[in-house]
């Protein structure tokens, strides 16, 4: 498919679906507010020009992933699709395909590498400040929980600093899955890990995309090696 042939909507790209009816239903639901009641099955089927059997099948799919909620005697309501719900759907897909959480780590590396590059080019002072505060919290944390919470804030701010909605969307989805791979950061490793985060921060602050990507690579290379040698207490 060429660029001219690519599906578009309202002057932009249209999200591809393998099921055209499901695509049209989601497009129709996007005009509703979260919590709003859907039209009756009869009305919705007529609007979409499909049988009620086909409509019910798609509603069941949407209900299974939490997009809609059917209430007995009341109707069907739009719940929307939050990042935690999307994460649960991804986790189910991983289980169905016998993938462990660690297999998604290269995805996170690529995501944060690009986030670092974009953040260094963009210069988002608000999220740079969030990263700096997280670094201070990491350095001063007296316990592992505080350190790990500050670590999450740092990486969230890095991805947000990229200004790329797609990176932010997938970054939030992956966060819970991948942070569950490491249970505890040993006390004697925290200073070094803090230093790796400082390198990322300074590269982004200085507006150096190449250095930012290299710093992100260094962070994850060290993390991979630490997990491999058993430095971290991993979740089963």
C-alpha positions, 0 to 999 in steps of 0.5 A: 500500500502506498502513502496515497492508498493508505486509509485516512480519516479527517485528514489523518491516518485511520487506525486499522482493524482486522474487523471492519464492523468492530472498527465502525462500532468503535468509531461510533462509540467514540462520539459518546461520553464515558458512562453514557448509555449506548443506543438499544441493540435494535437502533445500533444494528440499524444505524450500522446496517448489520444484524443484531447477531453480528452486533452482539458478537462485537459487543461481547468482544468489547465487553471482554476487554472492558470497553463497554459494560452491560447492566441487566435490565438497564442497558449497555454503557461505555466505559472507555479503555484505560491504559490499565485495561489495555495492559491487562489485555496485553498481559492476557495475550502474552500469557496465551502466547507463553511470553514472559514479561522480560520478553517485552524489555526490548520494546521498552528499551526502544521506546525509552531510547526514542523518548530520550532522543525526542526529549533532548530535541524538545527541551520540556522544562516542566518534565525536566524538573520532574526528572530532577526531583525524582533524582533527588528523591532516589538519592535520599530514599531510605527504603527500596519502595521510595527508590522504586517509586521515584524511579517510575516517576523519572521514567514517566517524566522522560517519556512525557518529555518526548511530547510524543503521544504514542510513546506516552500511551505505550509507555504507560501500558508497559510500565506495570508489566515490566516493573513487576520483573524486579522486586527489589533494588539492593542498597549497594546498587542504588548509587550506581543506578542513580548515577545512570539516571543522572546521565540520562537527565544531563543528556536530555537537559543539555539537548544532546539526542545522541548522548541521551540515547547512549545513556538510555542504552547504558541504563538498560545494558546495566539492568540486563547484566544485573538481572542476569547475574542475579543482583536483583531479586526477581519476581517469579 
